Amino acid sequence: MNLIIDCGNTRIKLAVFNKSKLIYNEAFTADSFVKVVLNCIEKFNCKQAIISSVGAIKIQEINKIKEKITLIELNSSTKIPFLNKYSTPKTLGVDRIGLVAAAVSQFPKTNVLVIDAGTCITYDFVDANANYYGGAISPGIKIRYKSLNKFTKKLPLLEPDFDVELIGDSTEKSIHSGITFGILGEIDSIIKMYKNKNEDLTVVLTGGDVKFLSNKLKNSIFANSNFLLEGLNSILTYNLK
């Protein structure tokens, strides 16, 4: 059994794979990290693991996990199934590395654009020859709500509301409309630009806001909320060969 640990900006996701099949996953907060991981190792008799961390997990906590299982800490030196042509590979987020690995694994010999809609919205492009070039990073939905409140004197801090009309007839509805349709317009426009440059482009949408966005985008996409977990599992498997 493979244990996959994804430490994001807001929460930690844990998954167990039997080869390439996802058999268990859960999300939890950082304060219960060691307890949850050790329980999972014991429950599923996991033999090897990989951790991808963009959040703040302490070295001492990771060392406790290493005492119980063979653990790969994903970084720029980890062996990966694609050619990384990013000009600053050491600054490339490990979450983005995992997403590209999933693209190469699940859509071989295909031009793929992966869009991850989470705390930030990231765009990553890998071509049919498994060459990764980079992409873009944009503010996510909650960041946009917070920025309107923080950098103005009178605009309120709102929770996301995706059931909105184009024309907002109040300040709150105008904020919801601006953020919602702004993000949808951004994503559809970027997909169009990539399609103009790359034939037979496959677009994958993942991340915390995948359910909302996938129903509202104009372009044809594959929606997969577990895409990063699957990519991390493919990297772990690739390193065990």
N, C-alpha and C positions, 0 to 999 in steps of 0.2 A: 504494500500500500504506500502511495506517495502522499505526503503531507505538504500542503501549499499554504503559505502564510503571506497575506497581502496587507501591509500596514500603510493605510492611506492617510490623508490629511485629517479626516474626521472620525474614522473608525477602522477597526481591524477585521479583515475577512479571513476565514479559515476554511479550507476545503480538503477533502480526502478523495483521491482518485485510485481506482483499481485499473492500472494501466492508463488508458485514455478515457475511461468512464468515470464521471463525477458521481460519487455515491453519497456524499455528505458535505454540507457547508453551513456555516453560521457566521454571524457578525456580532462583534462585542466591542467594549471600550478598552482602552489601554491599561486601566487599573487592574484588570483581571487577566492580563496577557499570559503570564507564566502558568497560572492555574488551568486556564482553558486549554492551552496548548499541551501541557503534560497529560491532562485527562484524555485528550483526543489521541495522543500517542499510545496510551495504554489501551483505550477502548478499541481502537482499530488495528493495533499491533503494527504501527507504521515503522518502516525501516529507514527511510530516507526522506529528507525535507528540503524545501527551498523557501527562503524568506526574501520578500521584496519590501523595502521600507522607505517611504518618503516622509514618514512621521517620526516621532521621537520615542524610539524604543531604546532603553538603556543597555549598555554593553553587558552589564551584570546579568540582565534578564536573558539575553541571547546566549550567554555562556551557560546558564542553567539548562537551556534547551539542548545545547551541544553535548551536555553530559548524558543525555538520554537518546540521542539520535544523530545520524550523520546529516549535517546541515550545510547547505550551500547558501552563502549570503550573496545575492545577486548584486553585481557591480560592473563597472566598465571592463573588467578583466575576465569576467566569466565567459566561458565558451558559448557561443550563440549560433543558431542555424541560419544566419544571414550576414551579409557584408555590411558593416557599419561605416557609411561614408559621411557621417555627421562631422563637421569640422572641429567640434569640441566634444569628443566622445565621453570624456570624463564628467561633463556637465549634463549629459543626457539622463533624464529621469529613468529610474529602474522600472517604473510603471510603463513608460513608453517602450522600453526594451521588451517587456513582456507582451505588450499588445502587438508589436511587430512580429515577434516569434509566433504568436497565434495566427497572424495573417499568413505567414509563410507556411505554417503547418497545415492550416485548413484550406488555403487557397493557393496551392503550389502553381508556379509558372503563370501567375496572374498579377496584373497591376492592382494594388489594393490601397485604398484610403481608409484608415481607421480613425473614427471620431469618438473620443471619450468625453462624455458630458458629465463631469463631476464638479468638484470644487473649482477647477479650471476646465475649459474646453480645449482639448488638444487634438491636433490633426497630424497624422503620421502617414507618410507615403513610402511604400516599398514596391519596386517594379517586378516584372515577371521573371527577372533573373536573380531575385532575392537580394537586390541592392537597396539599402535603406538610405534615403537622402535627408530626411528631416521632415519639417512641416510647419506648424504654428501653434502658439499658445494664446488663449483668449480668456477673459474673465468668465467664470461660470455664472449660473443664475443667481445664487445667493450673494455672490460677490457684487453683482450689479445692484441688487436691492440695497445692500449695506452701503455701497459707495454713494448712492443718491441721498441717503440719509446723512452720511458722514460729511460729505463735501457741500451740503447746502444747509441753510438755516431753518427751513420750514417744511421740507419734505419728510414725511414720516417713514419709519422703518416698518416694512410690511413683510408678511410671509408670502411666499410664492402662491399665485392663484392662476391656474392655467386655463380656466374656463372664462375667457375674456372676449370682449368685442374689439374690433379694430379701432373704433372711435370711443375713447373713454370720456364719459360725461361727468366725471368728478376727478379730483386730484388722485385719489387712490386708484381708480380705474385707469387713469391715464398712465400711471406708473406701471401697472400690470400690463397694459397694452404695449407700452414702449419696450419693456424688457422682453416680453414674450415674442412679439413679432420682430423685434430687433435680433434676437437670437436665431429665430427661424429663418429670417432673411439672410443673416450671416452664413449659416450652415448651408442653405440651399445655393447661395452665391458661390461659396468656396467649392462645393461639389461640382457646380457647373464649370468653374475655371479648370479644375483638375480633369474633368471629362473632355474639355476642349483640347487639352494637351496629351491625353492618354486614352487610347482606344481600349475598349473592353474593360473599363474600370469597374472594379467591385468595391462597393462602399459598405463598411461595417460600422454600426453605431452601438456604443456600449456606455457604461457608466450609470451613475445613480439616477439620472433624469431620462434614461432611455425610453421608458414606457410613455412618458408624456410626449417627447419629441418625435418618436417613431410614428405616432398617429397623425402628426401635423405637418411633417415634411413633405414637400412635393416630389422629391426624388426617390427613386427605388433604392432601398437599402436592406441589409441584413441586420436585424436587431438581436443582440446577444448580450445579456447582462453579466454573463459569466466569462466573457471573452478573455479578460486579463488572467483569471484563474487558470483557464485552459492554456494560455500562453506560457504561464509560469510552469505548469506541469510539463509542457513540451520541452522547455529549457532543462528542467530537471532530468527528464528522460534522455535528452540529447547528451547530457554530461555523464550519464551512467553507462553509455555505450562502450 
